[in-house]
């Protein structure tokens, strides 16, 4: 029995990994006749960094979209915080504390960085249309409190200098960071990152890796991320799911996965005889 | 002071007031365009429909009375009661919210992700539907609308200007009220869009649907809210125009005057709609006053459109619109 099978355990760098936060059970997803995901099961534990890797077209993004409610699987169950999640729409999933970023960056281009980050706080603002108009003082108080959280995250991700800049003017690497900030502002129980390092140069990748680790360490946020860059993922994550052609071909610690023959074949190619 | 100049000043003032009414219609366009990228051709008809409904409720008319009478051979027209103006306005607002819900539920929810031109066509369809529906529901006769707004010459301004300049300005009380209400409305809308939770959500939805979903915004709720807001602005515009010139079907034509206003102000700017409205209002009145006599008058019919054309050539994004930048 390895250390990872225990109820909770402490990692080599001193972080505590808790019980199961989310569990995917026998998920299958089809688009017409195309099978994107076939019978995949895995779990995500509280406080861990969980990676889903695989070659292009393996179904990683589809998996993330199932978790965040953008796709609804034909078969299988999604368990979240110990209960089956009923079918819900993406915004309801978000309100349950699951925040995400997108592979192709989905930011509010016309709004400033601060405004973008503040949209992440929307679900923490309880006052409705009328109560805002009536209790102006209370509404201002609420705005200030949420603003403080947003500013803290902006500081944390080192984007203070562009707070007021419209997002459309930012370079790619910074946009990715702003998207991360917006997702973090929701103070999610589970943070989903869809290829956070896609299209970045080595330096930007290192920065992003550092931020992901810091977020996990500082806020204790559970993170599930998708990458196809093996090297980065192996350094970052506690456990890795490997997908290929919509099937799960490996699951375990980075070392286990690295030595898994099926994984090596999928990545390096295998001679067909 | 020469008489010509005084007259000019009076024309200018009246132009400002007329401009406010144009701006009110234009505001409804801007709201929906900002939040959903839909150019809502039916905004003018919505103002008409709101005014029709308001009159109908106030006078206790039976909706669809012509239809009912034709089918059942009855002769019902009135319930026999009158609803006070304030209650009737609230009831009309309820109708406008219901309309907003239906527009979203039955039309635009099914067109998510379609080309802007298709959404635009859908609003044209909506405009014709609503015009016909309003006709069947309330009848096509010209109705008088009186919600208690003061009308007629403002004696105070007349007296003051007469004492000061020796010439009394004719300013309509209704226009003054329209200006006051429009200013309040604009302040409220800008505050709402910039500083409230739902305003921020509204701007977010306008920008990116996917991203909005991912931060937990209910798109349908926001869309219904935006159409309700547009309905509210339409109601205000409908009250003003209806009080001024009676509730009649040509009211929907004022929507066309809102187009040049938008081209001037920019489709995405709330202040732009106001300034655009004022420029058109003042411009067409002054043009008629100064140039009109030389060309035989009736310049008010085309002045706004020519001005809009000139703007399209030299500043297509309007005075306040977001600058169109192509990244290469």
Interface residues (C-beta under 8 A of the other chain):
Chain A: X68 X70 X89 X90 X91 X92 X94 X95 X99 X100 X102 X106 X107 X108 X109 X110 X111 X115 X118 X119 X120 X122 X123 X125 X127 X128 X129 X132 X139 X143 X182 X183 X186
Chain B: X195 X196 X197 X198 X200 X201 X203 X204 X206 X207 X208 X210 X211 X212 X213 X214 X215 X216 X217 X218 X219 X225 X322
